[in-house]
């Protein structure tokens, strides 16, 4: 985790201590104030992905196997930074806050492409560049990377800062330019059992949200629970491709899906206990949008363990694919714009990420719904 102190007068001469939530007393409650997203215009169907395989497996229908119809892919002028910036701008558009109100800005993307596929940004950090681009001059900046749990980890961080009274307003943002995983997999994949098969499901997207100190009486964020099951750490790994631009991801798909499905209900149950609500009280559940098929299996297993639920299991991976750390917030933004989530609804976000990281966040929708009209 990389942190940089803002140069504005608000922070001059001050020292901010970061402590784990269990070692601090909670004075305030935080809430999600606004959500933003950005999707590239270019759409690529699963059939088009399959047509570009050099060694196309016979009788393999990617759309049928995954439920993913299409995904968005960046144009040549787009990258991780531009996706994140556009998502942050959309978030501010639906916020009561201006950029200069932000006291903290956290970038949580896996990908760090800046100025094209050939340039990876590490210093100055993406969060520092975003602060400058947005005009968030009073924000201290942090980069957090935790695979597909990145933005959920960012929420964990800013929730703690807000609850302890360190900051009032914070933005968490990510831009995932990961379509190179699919492009590179197309050169070598020859079977559904190939370690790069999961790479064919990815799409590009940016997402952002603003968390703020909730007024007295607001329900806000009720609980955050994170678990790392490190015995599964080798089931999905990624990094720069050794010979081509972009990245490569190696995934033992069946094993990691089985591990995700096994561990998710327990983390969900802990999050509900901490929130002080029941499984039946949830209105919407947004899990990591791996694929439609995996979401359905995870939902069936969770209901077998925790009981039937009337909650809406949100699915957006059919239209966007797996967009890594941005999936939950892209899905939430879509639901808000389409009017599927209403004031007073209780929402659970659950993350299933390489590591293996399984997390759950429970919160109540209050003023958030009022800022979104129909989808455009």
Secondary structure, DSSP 8 states (H G I E B T S, - for coil): -EEE---STTTTT-------GGGS-----EEEEEEEEE--S-EEEHHHHHHT-TT--TT--HHHHH---EEE---TT--HHHHHHHHHHHHHHTSSS-GGG-SEEEE--S--B-SSTT-B--SS-HHHHHHHHHT-TT-EEEE---GGGHHHHHHHHHHHHHHTTS-SEEEEEEEE--THHHHHHTTT--STTSTTGGGGGB--EEEEEEEEE--TT---EEEEEEEE-GGGGGGEEEEE-SSSSSEEEEE-HHHHHHHHHHHHHHHHHHHHHHHT--GGG-SEEEE--S-HHHHHHHHHHHHHHH-----EE---HHHH-B-GGGHHHHHHHHHHHTT-S-TT-EEEEEEEETTTEEEEEEEE-SGGGGG--S--
